[in-house]
Amino acid sequence: MTGDRKNRPATQLVTLGRDAKASFDYVNPPLVRGSTVLHDDVADMRNRAARRNAGEDGEVGARAAYGIYGTPTHLAFYRALTALEGGHRSWAFPSGLTACTMAILAHVQHGDHVLVPDSVYGPTRRFALQTLPRYGIQASLYDPRVGEAGRAAVEALFRPNTRLLFLESPGSLTFEMQDVPLLASVARAREAISVIDNTWATPLYFQPLAHGVDVSVHAATKYIGGHSDLLIGTITCNERAWPRMRETIFHYGLTTSPDDCWLALRGLRSMGARLVQHRATAEALIAWLKRQPEVERILYPADPDDPGHALWKRDMSGASGLFGVVLNKGVSEVRLHAMIDGLRLFGRGASWGGFESLLIPASAERTVAPFAYAGRLFRIGAGLEDPADLIADLEQGFAQLRSAT
């Protein structure tokens, strides 16, 4: 088995999940599709079922009892992701949203209470506020920056029936950093499970489980997949969270195709190199945008001017290429749309993390923590194009903004 977990992250990305002998001496693990698994005899059937029931599925060398429990292709991806996250077990779902919602459902029941940050990904927010109450589960929104007020402020959020704390750092549209170690520590002290959407930082730049979080979630559609041709979500759990997560996965029959896991594992191999370019491109665009009189604020935790920079510097080892731009209050929606519609290289698409640059208008959906800026907001996902060409595209886009009425 190659891929020593003691290697540095860039080396791990290349080596984890590879087993040359099991792959017939090929570098890439084979793509194994299948539903039916044949057994040597009845004793073998019973032995595999017993191992599965004991929670031994997903281990190195485990032999599946049925396709829904994972093919060798699934397990290669799970092992690589688990090692990168420093976790106990991982699993894949049909989308990032599925991973978020199932990570919540696995750990709550009727009568429980869930805490969700006001800056959370919109569909996760709607699930918490609109779907959970149908199952008798209460959900409350909290200020994502509550940790800045100290431990007592965080503790005050919890009720006797609070069973799960959800985090997202930074937020996917407004980019507030959260004090993850503090929040996770309070959740643990209150015997609540903590779950974080870690898509922006990737497991390369932030390992939430090492900071006290129980479950790390990714929209692996984004940077892990990396090529805008894949829908997949993942969870990685510590030993505390895995039993309930595993039970829920199998009770709901949740899995994803081996083809998607094969593509996700392939995406991991180049993710380190891609993220370096994504960040370099983002920083080049940010430097140009800061010189534009219409720009009030850049929302990017790796920027020294960002309010969350100190937390980013303390907890994370790098940054991706997604950031927000707040315009001055005088820029109307018509002028913003004229700028966006005038772009030729930037695509207008909601997903991000692929090779192409994207730019969309955005808004801060808030209930308990008002957004700090009144101007219009747009979000950029910096791709892998030459930054000079992207800046030239922004230049003519801003010319459209300035000429629109």
C-alpha positions as CSV (number, residue, x, y, z in Angstrom):
1,M,0.0,0.0,0.0
2,T,1.5,3.3,-1.1
3,G,0.6,6.7,0.5
4,D,2.2,6.9,3.9
5,R,0.0,9.2,6.0
6,K,3.2,10.7,7.5
7,N,4.1,12.2,4.1
8,R,3.5,15.9,3.4
9,P,0.0,16.8,2.0
10,A,1.1,17.3,-1.6
11,T,2.7,13.8,-1.6
12,Q,-0.4,12.3,0.0
13,L,-2.6,13.7,-2.8
14,V,-0.6,11.7,-5.3
15,T,-0.1,8.5,-3.4
16,L,-3.0,7.8,-1.1
17,G,-5.6,5.2,-2.2
18,R,-3.1,3.5,-4.5
19,D,-2.3,-0.2,-4.3
20,A,-0.3,-1.4,-7.3
21,K,-0.7,-5.1,-6.6
22,A,-4.5,-4.8,-6.2
23,S,-4.6,-2.7,-9.3
24,F,-2.8,-5.3,-11.5
25,D,0.3,-3.1,-11.4
26,Y,-1.4,0.0,-12.9
27,V,-0.9,3.4,-11.3
28,N,-4.6,4.1,-11.1
29,P,-7.0,1.9,-9.2
30,P,-9.3,0.2,-11.6
31,L,-12.9,1.4,-12.1
32,V,-15.0,-1.5,-10.6
33,R,-18.7,-1.3,-11.3
34,G,-20.9,-3.9,-9.7
35,S,-24.0,-4.7,-7.6
36,T,-23.8,-8.4,-7.0
37,V,-20.9,-9.8,-5.0
38,L,-20.2,-13.6,-5.2
39,H,-19.2,-15.5,-2.0
40,D,-17.2,-18.6,-1.7
41,D,-19.7,-20.4,0.4
42,V,-22.4,-19.8,3.1
43,A,-19.7,-19.4,5.8
44,D,-18.1,-16.6,3.7
45,M,-21.5,-14.9,3.3
46,R,-22.0,-15.0,7.0
47,N,-18.5,-13.8,7.8
48,R,-18.7,-10.8,5.5
49,A,-22.1,-9.9,6.9
50,A,-20.8,-10.1,10.4
51,R,-17.8,-7.9,9.6
52,R,-20.2,-5.4,8.0
53,N,-22.5,-5.4,11.0
54,A,-19.5,-4.9,13.3
55,G,-18.6,-1.7,11.3
56,E,-15.5,-3.1,9.6
57,D,-16.6,-2.0,6.1
58,G,-14.4,0.5,4.5
59,E,-11.2,-0.9,6.0
60,V,-8.2,-1.8,4.0
61,G,-8.6,-5.3,2.6
62,A,-12.3,-5.5,3.5
63,R,-14.3,-7.7,1.1
64,A,-17.8,-6.2,0.3
65,A,-20.9,-8.3,0.9
66,Y,-23.0,-6.2,-1.6
67,G,-22.3,-3.4,-4.1
68,I,-24.1,-0.8,-2.0
69,Y,-21.4,-1.1,0.7
70,G,-18.7,0.0,-1.8
71,T,-16.6,-1.4,-4.6
72,P,-12.8,-1.3,-4.5
73,T,-13.1,2.0,-6.4
74,H,-15.2,3.5,-3.7
75,L,-12.8,2.3,-1.0
76,A,-9.7,3.6,-2.7
77,F,-11.3,7.1,-2.7
78,Y,-12.6,6.8,0.9
79,R,-9.2,5.7,2.2
80,A,-7.4,8.6,0.5
81,L,-10.0,11.2,1.8
82,T,-10.0,9.7,5.3
83,A,-6.2,10.0,5.5
84,L,-6.2,13.6,4.2
85,E,-8.8,14.6,6.7
86,G,-7.2,12.7,9.6
87,G,-10.5,10.9,10.2
88,H,-11.9,7.5,10.9
89,R,-14.2,6.8,7.9
90,S,-15.5,8.6,4.8
91,W,-18.4,8.2,2.5
92,A,-19.6,9.7,-0.8
93,F,-23.1,11.0,-1.7
94,P,-24.8,12.2,-4.9
95,S,-24.1,15.9,-4.1
96,G,-22.6,18.2,-1.6
97,L,-26.1,19.2,-0.3
98,T,-26.9,15.5,0.3
99,A,-23.8,15.2,2.4
100,C,-24.8,18.3,4.4
101,T,-28.3,17.2,5.0
102,M,-27.5,13.6,5.8
103,A,-24.7,14.6,8.2
104,I,-27.4,16.5,10.1
105,L,-30.2,13.9,9.9
106,A,-27.8,11.2,11.2
107,H,-27.4,12.8,14.5
108,V,-30.8,14.3,15.4
109,Q,-34.3,13.1,16.1
110,H,-37.8,14.4,17.1
111,G,-37.5,17.0,19.9
112,D,-33.9,18.0,19.2
113,H,-32.5,21.4,18.4
114,V,-29.9,22.3,15.7
115,L,-27.7,25.4,15.4
116,V,-26.9,26.7,12.0
117,P,-24.8,29.8,11.1
118,D,-26.6,32.8,9.5
119,S,-23.9,32.7,6.7
120,V,-24.5,29.1,5.7
121,Y,-25.0,27.8,2.2
122,G,-28.5,28.7,1.1
123,P,-29.9,25.2,0.4
124,T,-28.5,24.0,3.8
125,R,-30.2,26.9,5.5
126,R,-33.6,26.1,3.8
127,F,-33.3,22.5,4.8
128,A,-32.7,23.4,8.4
129,L,-35.5,26.0,8.5
130,Q,-38.1,24.3,6.3
131,T,-37.5,20.5,6.3
132,L,-36.3,19.7,9.8
133,P,-39.4,21.2,11.5
134,R,-41.5,18.6,9.6
135,Y,-39.7,16.0,11.7
136,G,-40.2,17.8,15.0
137,I,-36.6,19.2,15.0
138,Q,-36.0,22.9,15.8
139,A,-33.4,24.9,14.0
140,S,-32.0,28.3,15.1
141,L,-29.6,30.6,13.1
142,Y,-26.7,32.1,14.9
143,D,-24.2,34.9,14.2
144,P,-21.2,33.2,12.5
145,R,-18.8,35.5,14.3
146,V,-20.2,34.8,17.7
147,G,-16.9,33.3,18.8
148,E,-15.4,36.8,18.8
149,A,-17.5,37.6,21.8
150,G,-15.9,34.7,23.8
151,R,-16.9,31.3,25.1
152,A,-19.9,32.5,27.2
153,A,-21.5,33.9,24.1
154,V,-21.2,30.6,22.3
155,E,-22.5,28.7,25.3
156,A,-25.5,30.9,25.4
157,L,-26.6,29.6,22.0
158,F,-27.1,26.1,23.3
159,R,-30.4,24.8,24.7
160,P,-30.8,21.6,26.8
161,N,-32.0,19.8,23.6
162,T,-29.3,21.1,21.3
163,R,-27.8,18.0,19.6
164,L,-25.9,19.4,16.6
165,L,-23.9,22.5,15.7
166,F,-23.3,23.2,12.0
167,L,-20.4,25.4,10.9
168,E,-19.2,26.8,7.6
169,S,-15.9,28.6,7.5
170,P,-15.7,30.8,5.5
171,G,-19.4,31.3,4.5
172,S,-19.9,30.5,0.8
173,L,-21.2,34.0,-0.1
174,T,-20.1,36.4,2.5
175,F,-16.9,34.7,3.7
176,E,-17.0,35.2,7.5
177,M,-14.5,33.1,9.3
178,Q,-15.7,31.1,12.3
179,D,-13.7,30.3,15.4
180,V,-13.9,26.6,14.7
181,P,-11.9,25.2,17.7
182,L,-13.9,27.3,20.2
183,L,-17.3,26.4,18.7
184,A,-16.4,22.7,18.4
185,S,-15.1,22.7,22.0
186,V,-18.4,24.1,23.3
187,A,-20.4,21.6,21.3
188,R,-18.3,18.7,22.7
189,A,-18.8,20.0,26.2
190,R,-22.5,20.1,25.7
191,E,-22.5,16.6,24.2
192,A,-23.6,17.9,20.8
193,I,-22.1,16.7,17.4
194,S,-20.4,19.4,15.3
195,V,-20.5,19.3,11.5
196,I,-18.6,21.7,9.2
197,D,-18.9,22.4,5.5
198,N,-15.2,22.5,4.6
199,T,-15.5,22.9,0.8
200,W,-13.7,26.3,0.5
201,A,-10.5,25.3,2.3
202,T,-10.4,21.6,1.0
203,P,-8.8,18.9,3.2
204,L,-5.5,20.2,1.9
205,Y,-5.7,23.5,3.8
206,F,-7.8,22.7,6.8
207,Q,-8.4,19.6,8.8
208,P,-11.5,20.3,11.0
209,L,-11.3,17.0,12.9
210,A,-7.9,18.0,14.2
211,H,-9.6,21.2,15.6
212,G,-12.3,19.3,17.5
213,V,-15.0,18.9,14.8
214,D,-16.8,15.5,14.5
215,V,-17.8,15.5,10.8
216,S,-16.2,17.3,7.8
217,V,-18.4,17.7,4.7
218,H,-17.3,18.6,1.2
219,A,-19.1,19.5,-2.0
220,A,-16.5,17.4,-3.8
221,T,-18.1,18.6,-7.0
222,K,-15.9,21.7,-6.5
223,Y,-12.1,21.6,-5.9
224,I,-11.8,17.8,-5.3
225,G,-13.5,17.0,-8.7
226,G,-12.0,20.1,-10.2
227,H,-13.3,19.7,-13.8
228,S,-16.9,20.8,-13.7
229,D,-18.1,17.4,-14.8
230,L,-19.0,15.7,-11.5
231,L,-21.7,16.0,-8.8
232,I,-20.5,14.4,-5.6
233,G,-20.5,15.1,-1.8
234,T,-18.4,13.5,0.9
235,I,-18.3,13.2,4.7
236,T,-15.4,12.2,6.9
237,C,-16.2,11.3,10.5
238,N,-14.2,10.7,13.7
239,E,-14.9,7.6,15.7
240,R,-17.5,9.3,17.8
241,A,-19.7,10.3,14.9
242,W,-19.2,7.4,12.5
243,P,-21.6,4.8,14.0
244,R,-24.7,7.0,13.7
245,M,-23.6,8.2,10.3
246,R,-22.9,4.7,9.0
247,E,-26.3,3.5,10.3
248,T,-28.1,6.3,8.6
249,I,-26.2,5.8,5.3
250,F,-27.2,2.1,5.1
251,H,-30.8,2.7,6.3
252,Y,-31.3,5.2,3.6
253,G,-29.4,3.2,1.0
254,L,-27.2,6.2,0.2
255,T,-24.3,5.7,-2.2
256,T,-22.9,7.1,-5.4
257,S,-21.5,5.5,-8.5
258,P,-18.0,4.1,-8.7
259,D,-17.5,6.2,-11.8
260,D,-18.0,9.4,-9.7
261,C,-15.6,8.1,-7.0
262,W,-13.0,7.3,-9.7
263,L,-13.3,10.8,-11.1
264,A,-13.1,12.3,-7.6
265,L,-10.0,10.3,-6.8
266,R,-8.4,11.4,-10.1
267,G,-9.3,15.0,-9.1
268,L,-7.4,14.7,-5.8
269,R,-4.2,13.9,-7.7
270,S,-4.0,17.4,-9.2
271,M,-5.8,19.4,-6.6
272,G,-2.7,20.7,-4.9
273,A,-1.3,22.1,-8.1
274,R,-4.6,23.5,-9.2
275,L,-5.2,25.3,-5.9
276,V,-1.9,27.1,-6.1
277,Q,-2.9,28.5,-9.4
278,H,-6.5,29.3,-8.3
279,R,-5.2,31.3,-5.4
280,A,-2.5,33.1,-7.5
281,T,-5.2,34.1,-10.0
282,A,-7.6,35.2,-7.3
283,E,-4.9,37.4,-5.7
284,A,-4.0,39.0,-9.1
285,L,-7.7,39.8,-9.6
286,I,-8.1,41.1,-6.1
287,A,-5.1,43.5,-6.6
288,W,-6.7,44.9,-9.7
289,L,-10.2,45.1,-8.1
290,K,-8.9,47.0,-5.1
291,R,-7.8,49.8,-7.4
292,Q,-11.3,50.3,-8.9
293,P,-13.2,53.2,-7.3
294,E,-16.5,51.3,-7.4
295,V,-15.2,48.5,-5.1
296,E,-15.8,49.0,-1.4
297,R,-14.5,45.7,0.0
298,I,-13.0,42.4,-1.0
299,L,-14.2,39.4,1.0
300,Y,-11.3,36.9,1.1
301,P,-10.0,35.6,4.4
302,A,-6.4,35.2,3.0
303,D,-6.4,39.0,2.3
304,P,-4.7,40.9,5.2
305,D,-7.5,43.5,5.1
306,D,-10.2,40.9,5.6
307,P,-11.9,40.9,9.1
308,G,-11.4,37.1,9.3
309,H,-7.7,37.1,8.4
310,A,-6.4,36.4,11.9
311,L,-8.6,33.3,12.2
312,W,-7.6,32.2,8.7
313,K,-3.9,32.6,9.5
314,R,-4.3,30.8,12.8
315,D,-6.2,27.8,11.6
316,M,-5.6,27.3,7.8
317,S,-2.5,26.5,5.8
318,G,-3.7,27.9,2.5
319,A,-6.6,29.5,0.5
320,S,-8.6,28.6,-2.5
321,G,-9.7,30.9,-5.4
322,L,-13.3,31.9,-4.3
323,F,-14.0,35.4,-3.0
324,G,-16.6,38.1,-2.9
325,V,-16.6,41.7,-4.0
326,V,-18.8,44.4,-2.4
327,L,-19.5,47.5,-4.6
328,N,-20.2,51.0,-3.3
329,K,-23.8,51.8,-2.5
330,G,-24.0,54.1,-5.5
331,V,-23.7,51.2,-8.0
332,S,-27.2,50.1,-9.1
333,E,-28.3,46.6,-9.9
334,V,-28.6,47.7,-13.6
335,R,-25.0,48.7,-13.7
336,L,-23.8,45.6,-11.9
337,H,-25.7,43.4,-14.4
338,A,-24.3,45.4,-17.3
339,M,-20.8,44.6,-16.1
340,I,-21.6,40.9,-15.7
341,D,-23.3,40.5,-19.0
342,G,-20.5,42.3,-20.7
343,L,-17.9,39.7,-19.7
344,R,-16.5,37.2,-22.2
345,L,-14.1,35.0,-20.3
346,F,-15.9,34.7,-17.0
347,G,-18.8,32.3,-17.0
348,R,-22.1,33.0,-15.3
349,G,-22.6,29.8,-13.2
350,A,-23.3,29.0,-9.6
351,S,-20.8,26.2,-9.0
352,W,-17.1,26.8,-8.7
353,G,-13.8,24.9,-8.2
354,G,-13.5,23.9,-11.8
355,F,-10.9,25.0,-14.3
356,E,-13.0,27.9,-15.6
357,S,-13.5,31.3,-14.0
358,L,-17.0,32.3,-12.9
359,L,-18.7,35.5,-11.8
360,I,-22.2,35.8,-10.5
361,P,-24.3,38.4,-8.6
362,A,-24.9,37.4,-5.0
363,S,-26.9,38.5,-2.0
364,A,-26.6,38.0,1.8
365,E,-29.6,36.1,3.1
366,R,-29.6,37.1,6.8
367,T,-31.9,36.8,9.8
368,V,-29.9,37.3,13.0
369,A,-26.5,38.8,11.9
370,P,-27.0,41.7,9.4
371,F,-24.4,41.8,6.6
372,A,-21.8,44.5,7.3
373,Y,-22.1,46.2,3.9
374,A,-24.9,47.9,2.0
375,G,-23.5,47.8,-1.5
376,R,-24.2,45.2,-4.1
377,L,-22.2,41.9,-4.0
378,F,-20.8,39.6,-6.6
379,R,-18.7,36.5,-6.3
380,I,-15.7,35.3,-8.3
381,G,-14.4,31.8,-8.6
382,A,-11.0,32.3,-10.1
383,G,-10.1,29.5,-12.6
384,L,-7.0,28.5,-14.4
385,E,-6.9,31.0,-17.2
386,D,-4.1,33.5,-17.5
387,P,-4.8,36.3,-15.0
388,A,-3.9,39.0,-17.5
389,D,-6.7,37.8,-19.8
390,L,-9.1,37.8,-16.9
391,I,-8.2,41.3,-15.9
392,A,-8.6,42.5,-19.4
393,D,-12.1,41.0,-19.3
394,L,-12.9,42.7,-16.1
395,E,-11.6,46.0,-17.5
396,Q,-14.1,45.9,-20.3
397,G,-16.8,44.7,-17.9
398,F,-16.2,47.7,-15.6
399,A,-16.3,49.9,-18.7
400,Q,-19.8,48.6,-19.3
401,L,-20.7,49.3,-15.6
402,R,-19.5,52.9,-15.9
403,S,-21.4,53.6,-19.1
404,A,-24.7,52.0,-18.1
405,T,-27.6,54.1,-16.9
